[in-house]
Amino acid sequence: MDGYLRILASQHGRKKISTTTVLLVDDAARIAGYHTLSSARLDLGQLPPSLMKRYPRYAEGIPATLLGRLAVDSGYRGKGWGEALLLNALERSYLATSVVASAFVIVRAIDAEASRFYERYGFKELPASPGRLFITMRTVQALVGR
Ligand SMILES: CC(C)(COP(=O)(O)OP(=O)(O)OC[C@H]1O[C@@H](n2cnc3c(N)ncnc32)[C@H](O)[C@@H]1OP(=O)(O)O)[C@@H](O)C(=O)NCCC(=O)NCCS
C-alpha cells in the first residue's frame, strides 16, 4: 500500500490513468486505506449470456469503471473501513456517470478472500475471466441509495 501511494498514485493521477482517494484517520494524521478508479471497457462476450443481450454490440465494448485498487492498512482492518471505502468508490463511480456513462464497475480480486469480500456487495465473477468481478451500475445506484 505504501509503495503505491508514495510512488505511483501521483504519477498515475497526473497522467489521468487513475484517480486515488485516501481515507484519513486519527485527525488526518494517518492513511488507513485507499481506492483507485479509472475508465475501462468490458467486452460484451465476457458477460454472462443472460446479460449479454441487454447491451449493444459496440466494437469498442461496453463502457465500465475500473476499481483498480482497494486496500485497508493491516492495522485498521475489521473496523468497517473496507466497506466504507468500497461504498465511497461505488458512489463516486455512480456520480461520474452523469458526465461520462459507464454500465458496470469491474474489479480484479487478488485472491479468493478478496472475491468473497466483493461478492457480499453484489459483485459477480465474469464467467470468462476468473478473479475479475463486475456489478451493474443499476445495482450500484441501489447500493449507494441514489
Ligand atoms: C479486503 C479488505 C479491503 C477489507 O477491509 P476491512 O476494513 O477489513 O473490511 P471491513 O471491516 O469493512 O469489512 C466489511 C465486511 O466484509 C467482511 N470481510 C472483510 N474482509 C473479508 C474477506 N476477505 N472476505 C470476506 N468477507 C470479508 C467483514 O467481515 C465485514 O462483514 P460484517 O460487517 O458482516 O462483519 C482488506 O482486508 C484489505 O485491504 N485486504 C488486502 C487487499 C485486498 O484484498 N483488496 C481487495 C481486492 S484487490
The ligand as an ORCA input file, in Angstrom:
! r2SCAN-3c Opt
* xyz 0 1
  C     -10.499     -6.736      1.754
  C     -10.265     -5.512      2.681
  C     -10.308     -4.240      1.854
  C     -11.384     -5.489      3.742
  O     -11.176     -4.372      4.577
  P     -11.732     -4.317      6.078
  O     -11.610     -2.922      6.569
  O     -11.090     -5.381      6.885
  O     -13.265     -4.727      5.859
  P     -14.499     -4.290      6.756
  O     -14.099     -4.258      8.189
  O     -15.109     -3.051      6.194
  O     -15.483     -5.494      6.488
  C     -16.729     -5.317      5.859
  C     -17.423     -6.653      5.836
  O     -16.729     -7.528      4.944
  C     -16.293     -8.695      5.632
  N     -14.978     -9.022      5.113
  C     -13.837     -8.340      5.316
  N     -12.825     -8.936      4.652
  C     -13.355    -10.002      4.038
  C     -12.831    -11.022      3.225
  N     -11.539    -11.023      2.891
  N     -13.660    -11.988      2.774
  C     -14.979    -11.971      3.086
  N     -15.545    -11.035      3.868
  C     -14.740    -10.072      4.327
  C     -16.265     -8.317      7.094
  O     -16.460     -9.458      7.933
  C     -17.414     -7.345      7.199
  O     -18.643     -8.030      7.334
  P     -19.588     -7.791      8.626
  O     -19.961     -6.325      8.543
  O     -20.727     -8.711      8.390
  O     -18.722     -8.135      9.777
  C      -8.912     -5.630      3.429
  O      -8.850     -6.884      4.091
  C      -7.688     -5.490      2.551
  O      -7.204     -4.390      2.320
  N      -7.134     -6.613      2.077
  C      -5.953     -6.605      1.253
  C      -6.178     -6.022     -0.125
  C      -7.372     -6.606     -0.821
  O      -7.668     -7.805     -0.725
  N      -8.102     -5.743     -1.557
  C      -9.333     -6.085     -2.219
  C      -9.219     -6.726     -3.521
  S      -7.899     -6.456     -4.569
*
